[in-house]
């Protein structure tokens, strides 16, 4: 809730708001995992999803416009 409060700038966050944000995050992670599994199938790999699969899935989702562009520059790299 602290993260959500810092993003919205509001000290009070309602329960429905946290439910909505949690649902959106869950959908995003599900799509990321689904795309990572597709990457694994294309490479004919089996086993657990590895970081290289997640990175490729993130890259593909970004190209499709499903990941918003950053509006604030990163502090650390």
Secondary structure, DSSP 8 states (H G I E B T S, - for coil): -HHHHHHH--S---HHHHHHHHHHHHHHHHHHHHHHHHHHHHTT--SS--HHHHHHHHHHHHHTT-S---SS--S--
